């Protein structure tokens, strides 16, 4: 039994589909059915035709990932999928061979069936040595940690993982191998989770809406009648759109009752739209119902809130910047980080 890390596509594009369909998915939409390749040499030739402008080194990089996904990954292997909220992972067990799935949306054509054991494992539950390996760059990696499979299986089954057996562990990834952007976002999310708890998260969302140009009224701490923030456009907040905002801090996932409560509050306050900020995300029922409310409601989890904060950081108040000090850094993106 091996242990793998598979990301949910660039920016988590396959994440929800993977969780709903019981799959792990990689990109490479230009690649045809990889099951038709008899060996790595034929798969390399397919890569060359699919990506004719890619240099040899990049094709070799693609080949390693694709052959591993098709052939080395076996039923019974464990898989960890870091989720796009940068604070949780999903843990599952591979249940079948490679499948070519042109029927799936979002160009998700290469998949493996998986039984998800847990889909909301906080990063804080992942042992530090395995977490560092999960932070390495790439869409698919074999995770070689001492007793990594056994420890992740314990976590997937909701049990406390045992300490690793004494052995000589493999070298951890170097700083050059780490996905620095992912680590930075995880650190920002962890910091906000510690610094802006309970009603303080509502205050942060309120500051963000003000930075976006809204005039707001924030409810005091305590019972709020189902609405934490009222926001309207214009200098006095009388213009449209008019928002009702509900903020849920903590790591608990929101259920559909929270979404329906927000809809009721929107009607009571004559709001045009609603915003549900749930730091811990939401369950599949919320996601399904929210798809019918595209023109009425938006959902933000931790990663969405961080995206908005980064986009509007320069317009936040100096007080909030002092509480959340961030600096923008530009890095060179290598060819090997593209695709997949």
PyMOL commands that set and color helices and strands:
alter all, ss='L'
color gray80, all
select helices_A, chain A and resi 10-12+15-21+34-36+40-50+56-72+123-125+128-134+148-156+180-195+199-211+256-269+284-293+302-311+313-315+318-323+335-337
alter helices_A, ss='H'
color red, helices_A
select strands_A, chain A and resi 3-6+23-26+78-82+88-100+110-122+140-142+215-218+229-233+239-248+273-278+297-300
alter strands_A, ss='S'
color yellow, strands_A
deselect
rebuild
show_as cartoon
